[in-house]
Amino acid sequence: MKRLTSFERRELVDAAIGRRRFDLLIKNIQLVNVFSGEIYPAEIGLCNGYIAHVEKIRNGNSLEAGAEKTYDGMGRYAVPGFIDSHVHIESSMVTPYNFAKIVIPKGTTTVVTDPHEIANVMGTEGVEYMIEAGRDVPMYQYVLSPTCVPSVPGLEEAGAVFGKEEVERIIGMERVLGVAEVMDYYGVINHSKRMREILDLAVEKDCFIQGHFFSDSDRELSAYLCAGPKTNHEFITGEDAKRALRAGMVVDARESSFSKNVRFIVEEIKGLHSPKNFTLCTDDREPKEIITKGHVNDCLRIAIKSGLNRIDAIRAATMNTASLYGLKRLGAIGPGYVANINLIDDLEGINVESVFFEGSLVAENDELLMEIEPKEFPLEKINSVYLNDFSVDRLRIRAPIEEGRVKVRVIKYQDSETLVTEAALEEVAVRNGYVTLEDREGLNFIAVFNRHKVSNNCAVGIVGNFCLSHGAVAGTVSHDCHNLCMVYTNLKDAVQAVEEVKRIGGGIVFSSGKVLMAIALPVAGLMSRHEADELIPDIDRMNEVLREAGIEFSNPVMRLATAALPVIPSIKITDLGLVDVGSQRLVDLFDG
Amino acid sequence: MKRLTSFERRELVDAAIGRRRFDLLIKNIQLVNVFSGEIYPAEIGLCNGYIAHVEKIRNGNSLEAGAEKTYDGMGRYAVPGFIDSHVHIESSMVTPYNFAKIVIPKGTTTVVTDPHEIANVMGTEGVEYMIEAGRDVPMYQYVLSPTCVPSVPGLEEAGAVFGKEEVERIIGMERVLGVAEVMDYYGVINHSKRMREILDLAVEKDCFIQGHFFSDSDRELSAYLCAGPKTNHEFITGEDAKRALRAGMVVDARESSFSKNVRFIVEEIKGLHSPKNFTLCTDDREPKEIITKGHVNDCLRIAIKSGLNRIDAIRAATMNTASLYGLKRLGAIGPGYVANINLIDDLEGINVESVFFEGSLVAENDELLMEIEPKEFPLEKINSVYLNDFSVDRLRIRAPIEEGRVKVRVIKYQDSETLVTEAALEEVAVRNGYVTLEDREGLNFIAVFNRHKVSNNCAVGIVGNFCLSHGAVAGTVSHDCHNLCMVYTNLKDAVQAVEEVKRIGGGIVFSSGKVLMAIALPVAGLMSRHEADELIPDIDRMNEVLREAGIEFSNPVMRLATAALPVIPSIKITDLGLVDVGSQRLVDLFDG
């Protein structure tokens, strides 16, 4: 956050009192006062990037004469710049400075990020890169230290392992506010060494601890809170959220590309008396969704549409989050606050028409007005796809018999619209000792290769209702370890896809006969070097190609990206094998 | 605040989840949930002084079997321990450990104190004493560093002068949360060196800055907020408070022995949508008022009676204050919070019947159950009344003529019930070169002697409507410099009163022919060595004696204590002379 020198603060005081002119006066606005909960006509006088004075208009008089410049708000609503309380920038598939370019016009002037995607690939160097790459942009990108790298030890292997030392090192870095989503709740409430040491550190340093909690047990919820984490953004039902709120947990209502939770949470809690512990987050949002639907403004729109009192909703997107993270001068429009201000058309559509950051107009009508200089970092040039031990043989499933049929555990998607799977026992044919799926429509091979320097793990399984009719699709965006995950119908296309992924330094590739489509994500295998508007057509094209290849899911890329995520029920595959999500155990592919 | 070791925190987690028994279960209560704003039947399980789990009772089932001990709440309401957001313990005229004895049974388990009374007498050593003397009591006494010692430089002299160095030293001490009421608002908005340096320090250290603001100018309010202070507890009207709230200031509604503000503030702001920036404080409360009316519970009672939503009111007395000061584990009843809990009879009377501090029952039915060990500190034995240059001659007013009548500026109380004065020009007789009041009923002499080591200043003036009919009353409790302030009808009694004050090491003395009544306040001339219940009869007796001596004001002792306070309008007297409060200038006693 912009800090004023003593001299600048005195200038701010002088502007407030009228001894010097405002740098800028934003006039003709309806102020949404998050302190008092009122909305009234006002003018906002700025100085040195801060708000010096807010004048309630009583008799039509303007302070215009006391300002160097004036911006006419045209009667629109002025609200504080929006704050995203939890986001993985990597999920936007663009770099932090390119992320800034797409979220600022949506009114997001502050984000609290968890760079745990890149941390799983590149460790603390990855986190350092995100911090560096988010500097000098006209928004605040705060960081929390990832705590669960990998998310569930023993069930998958990532490119790094975080313990107390790594977290401590990151906590000491610039713009780091605390520790990020403590996902290993089982480790937390059962005192695993890793979680104990990290939480002890966070408690000792008195830093913010972000939660991530799933259980529906009240006692486990209490235990988790007693251990230190404050928040949660993983709710299955509104009742879960209400229960959490009652226990003092901060309910961080998420509206990501994967999970839409705001509506059901709001519908459950909107009757409560102005709950304070309520914030909004985007978690993982794809670039197209940001550009077409919006960012925090979209969460806010849905919260209001779902019936939340609009003042409570705006507080959730601004001051509540600022207060949660101790960002004392953010999240409100008042004297002494940083001049991050959005002008919006109305309080239903939440269309952001003007965005001020540190007192400067940085976006208008969905256009960024400020140049963000192109940057380059050495890390962006590292090819992070290590597949030293890759061979076609590793793509095949060796059966316990030479010929005949065997029962296998299939990862079966429940339907074409969900990310949730169930374990199904199916009979498949075995030929020359290897499983073949040639006679089984609806089943595909799925493989996860550890693609990091540290390991050559690989596991192959069978997926149902993924519905790939031909070819192979491979990707390095694969939550949370970001190993190489591939679904394929034949070995030739599979090899080709893997080789192309390796060649382009990570990304998503579809191959059928030849490489039909490739999205290069060379920054850690997660992010493009290009801006979102160049990337989005590629993603669209890839989804189209994949739909043509039979995948009915509305967003085939996302289905691939979550196939190896062993926290979404009920069965997933990682580089270590099949995972039963409920029991958090590895299970055999073959039954009996 | 009690901090748990890693081991104790794991025990807390275990108790939450049910792997070990609760130390205590408080059952059969109506939980006032400040998070959700709901009230419902519940049980609270405690471990290691913290709350491990709160069970919402659904079907009458109890967790009793899982607890070592059970306390039956008898159906009463459980609310978080109350937090006083701003208090000068010295005004209770008892030492910090004796203060604890009277406020704990009222449900106050945390106070944020400003030891600026003793700081004016004894400097940083006085502050250190307050910190030490407030240790090891079953409540939390946090401290803010006084910033305005003396309150208005140039208008009065105290026993110490605080600059950046003194404040910095105190900020580094245990239990110090930031800097206390920045009273010199004129210095703040006009960049006085003293205020600039202290605020620069506080901003640089990112510590809490408490405000104290009087002006009705919107622009001055903005300027004051831009300079750093966050709060205010000085409101003349409800409209002032609403204006402050709109500007983002925290409205700290005060109900002290001097100023009753809660009702008019609540009446103005109660229509707002759940304002967050609202807290309650007692500021200065006399011991009798604490014992008879209450403490924070009294502020809360009045807030609810005045129409504030009861959840908002309870939040103001608990979680809002905790959140303001960053006391993360205080102010709510939820897993992971310190087990400071009050059981109250109903939500109107707010009679506190049981008080738990760190999980232990410390008071019940207005009785402290826990022994607070008697303490002694070397500072308590220092006689702080230095009057090296006192002589009867200094009590007389030398007139500019030898005989006849002169016009003088009289400090005239508006009526018998106010602390507010106005300047009145009156003619008085002069005999042998000295003013005499023998023929002027309703006028008394008033003198202020600097009683600190550093100075021999003294000023004598004339006060109207104080109504002392005979004798002299002198006291060392005299806000904020705590010089010796005396009102007298004749020199003989005046000398006797001063000598007695000196002999007893400070306090309040009434003399008429002989010393008729004396209250010894030997600790810095401000506090008794005795407990409140021994002190209160003395104060009552003193007030009675003074009323018999003609002073109609309901609390004569308080009128004396504020006669030298140059921030209450319109004219006051300090050791440097008559002060015109409006212009903050010294003025002449004689007109023309």
Interface residues (C-beta under 8 A of the other chain):
Chain A: S6 R9 R10 L12 V13 D14 A15 A16 I17 G18 N33 F35 S36 G37 E38 Y50 A52 H53 V54 E55 K56 V188 I189 H191 R196 D200 V203 D206 D218 R219 E220 L221 S222 A223 L225 C226 A227 G228 K242 L245 R246 A247 G248 I269 L272 H273 S274 P275 K276 N277 N309 I311 D312 R315 M319 S323 G326 K328 A332 G334 P335 G336 Y337
Chain B: S6 R9 R10 L12 V13 D14 A15 A16 I17 G18 N33 F35 S36 G37 E38 Y50 A52 H53 V54 E55 K56 V188 I189 H191 R196 L199 D200 V203 D206 D218 R219 E220 L221 S222 A223 L225 C226 A227 G228 K242 L245 R246 A247 G248 I269 L272 H273 S274 P275 K276 N277 N309 I311 D312 R315 M319 S323 G326 K328 A332 G334 P335 G336 Y337
